Amino acid sequence: MLAETRYEHIILNDTHIPVISGTMMKVVELVLAQVAYGWSAEELHIQFPYLTLGQIYSALAYYWDHREEFDANIESSLEKVNRIQKEIPVPPLVARLK
């Protein structure tokens, strides 16, 4: 079951994660690409040509209106990844290459 939002091109999926309508792309994925590479909306459109500029601007507006929640979730995910990476033993091949 999908839920509509106030944003024309943004829906919430079954797990209440904002997704760009008509795609499988989560809003956070687009935002992370923008942050990582410093891309403008137009550059995002070049990188993701299957998205319209309307979809991109709607996703970015959704992010900025919910920035604190997104940033907290991103930070939490990064901490989890870092914790898991520290727990995994170094593979023998990597150890030998060092």
Secondary structure by P-SEA (a helix, b strand, c coil): cccccccccbbbccccccccccccccaaaaaaaaaaccccaaaaaaacccccaaaaaaaaaaaaaaaaaaaaaaaaaaaaaaaaaaaccccaaaaaac
